[in-house]
Amino acid sequence: STLAGFFFETWDTKKVSRRYQSVSGNWRPPINSSLSFLPRCEKLHILDCCNGLLLCKCWQDTDRKILDYVVCNPATEKWVVVPATN
């Protein structure tokens, strides 16, 4: 497979910025690098990626002690919360 692009995060003292950088010569629709299509999160970190899917850790804005793991596809803006394990 060919690399089409990659996500990266930059930090300053108060804010994380996410960017998507295309590296392919093919035109593709823009990717929503803010991931604003995900459920409301107070804080979001990209943990890993594979084949266009991102694994993210999302802290709830109602209670920062509660977090979910979310797998999403930024190209299609589809996402699913990973079921909790006990």
Phi and psi in degrees as a GROMACS rama.xvg file:
@    title "Ramachandran Plot"
@    xaxis  label "Phi"
@    yaxis  label "Psi"
@TYPE xy
-110.757  138.928  THR-2
-69.8334  123.091  LEU-3
-95.259  -27.9454  ALA-4
174.629  -179.68  GLY-5
-150.022  154.173  PHE-6
-95.5784  147.56  PHE-7
-148.05  154.505  PHE-8
-116.762  143.247  GLU-9
-124.113  148.07  THR-10
-122.62  139.667  TRP-11
-115.927  -166.64  ASP-12
-66.3827  -22.5972  THR-13
-127.083  -9.51568  LYS-14
-146.208  145.473  LYS-15
-102.311  132.706  VAL-16
-114.484  135.539  SER-17
-109.636  140.837  ARG-18
-135.57  152.456  ARG-19
-119.025  128.786  TYR-20
-117.517  115.719  GLN-21
-77.1265  139.075  SER-22
-121.81  -2.12843  VAL-23
-89.1252  158.407  SER-24
-83.3321  -8.6568  GLY-25
-80.9394  141.949  ASN-26
-73.7328  134.488  TRP-27
-134.36  151.126  ARG-28
-60.938  150.632  PRO-29
-60.8714  143.795  PRO-30
-96.4457  135.125  ILE-31
-77.6669  92.0727  ASN-32
-73.373  -14.805  SER-33
-75.8825  -16.4889  SER-34
57.3883  32.0331  LEU-35
-66.7798  -12.2561  SER-36
-76.4288  -11.5815  PHE-37
-74.4538  161.415  LEU-38
-58.359  156.381  PRO-39
-57.595  124.648  ARG-40
-128.591  140.46  CYS-41
-73.4643  -37.7542  GLU-42
-146.09  140.094  LYS-43
-137.417  132.847  LEU-44
-127.363  135.646  HIS-45
-82.315  120.845  ILE-46
-94.4623  -39.7572  LEU-47
-161.322  169.656  ASP-48
-151.108  154.883  CYS-49
-163.593  127.833  CYS-50
51.3634  40.7955  ASN-51
87.5314  -5.61609  GLY-52
-98.6183  143.88  LEU-53
-113.581  138.996  LEU-54
-102.544  121.277  LEU-55
-123.342  149.265  CYS-56
-104.521  126.313  LYS-57
-126.071  116.317  CYS-58
-87.8729  135.343  TRP-59
-68.0198  144.166  GLN-60
-78.7148  -15.0184  ASP-61
-85.048  -29.4576  THR-62
-152.461  108.293  ASP-63
-68.0607  -9.09753  ARG-64
-80.3428  -17.8554  LYS-65
-95.4603  129.828  ILE-66
-136.71  155.147  LEU-67
-123.63  152.991  ASP-68
-101.168  131.276  TYR-69
-125.692  134.282  VAL-70
-106.126  129.621  VAL-71
-138.414  158.266  CYS-72
-116.506  102.458  ASN-73
-62.2404  -25.6055  PRO-74
-70.6491  -34.6217  ALA-75
-104.147  -10.7041  THR-76
60.436  28.6112  GLU-77
-97.0843  147.336  LYS-78
-151.558  161.115  TRP-79
-147.862  141.466  VAL-80
-82.0572  131.952  VAL-81
-70.847  128.385  VAL-82
-59.3675  142.393  PRO-83
-70.0934  148.478  ALA-84
-115.801  148.19  THR-85
